[in-house]
Amino acid sequence: MILTKLFEKLSRSNTLDALFAAWLPCIILFPLGLYLSFKAMNDSKLLNVDRLVVWVLRLINKVNPAWTKKILKPKSDDLNH
């Protein structure tokens, strides 16, 4: 609904062609619908948090490897117990 109103306003202000503005919300939401349908048919989780954490840590490691060492560094209390 939000995308439809947004593109309708863009169409009325002649920023986008009316035909393109009418179809753009469908084009944007189609991949999301496919993904959710696939997940529902396979009874799988929508988001695997473990994979997300690994992906974020790899991204951080590419930006600044020292940050990853600080994040993964065990606390001294954990070593004593």
Secondary structure, 3 states (H helix, E strand, C coil): CHHHHHHHHHHHCCCCCHHHHHHHHHHHHHHHHHHHHHHHHCCCCCCCHHHHHHHHHHHHHHHCHHHHHHHHCCCHHHHHC
